């Protein structure tokens, strides 16, 4: 399961790029969204990794 954690931010960024293109925004205008995506995913992955070590 842990080997697939890298797919979550890639998928979310792809969805964000699609959203920006559909609504006529540039990637530079959506930079703040990418920052939020990476912060959210870092917290999420950190939580799951911590839970893996706690429950072993």
HULINRA-V170933 format. One record per backbone hydrogen bond with DSSP energy under -0.5 kcal/mol. NH is the residue of the N-H (numbers start at 1). CO is the residue of the C=O. E is the energy in kcal/mol with one decimal. If there is no record, write none. Layout:
# HULINRA-V170933
nh->NH co->CO e->E
nh->NH co->CO e->E
This chain:
# HULINRA-V170933
nh->4 co->1 e->-1.8
nh->5 co->2 e->-1.3
nh->7 co->4 e->-1.5
nh->8 co->4 e->-0.5
nh->8 co->5 e->-0.8
nh->9 co->5 e->-0.7
nh->10 co->6 e->-1.0
nh->11 co->7 e->-2.7
nh->12 co->8 e->-2.5
nh->13 co->9 e->-2.5
nh->14 co->10 e->-2.2
nh->15 co->11 e->-2.3
nh->16 co->12 e->-2.2
nh->17 co->13 e->-2.6
nh->18 co->14 e->-2.2
nh->19 co->15 e->-2.5
nh->20 co->16 e->-2.6
nh->21 co->17 e->-2.5
nh->22 co->18 e->-2.5
nh->23 co->19 e->-1.6
nh->24 co->21 e->-0.9
nh->25 co->20 e->-2.6
nh->30 co->26 e->-1.1
nh->31 co->28 e->-1.1
nh->34 co->30 e->-1.5
nh->35 co->31 e->-1.9
nh->36 co->32 e->-2.1
nh->37 co->33 e->-2.4
nh->38 co->34 e->-2.4
nh->39 co->35 e->-2.3
nh->40 co->36 e->-2.8
nh->41 co->37 e->-2.5
nh->42 co->38 e->-2.1
nh->43 co->39 e->-2.2
nh->44 co->40 e->-2.5
nh->45 co->41 e->-2.9
nh->46 co->42 e->-2.2
nh->47 co->43 e->-2.3
nh->48 co->44 e->-2.2
nh->49 co->45 e->-2.6
nh->50 co->46 e->-2.3
nh->51 co->47 e->-2.4
nh->52 co->48 e->-2.0
nh->53 co->49 e->-2.0
nh->54 co->50 e->-2.4
nh->55 co->51 e->-2.1
nh->56 co->52 e->-0.5
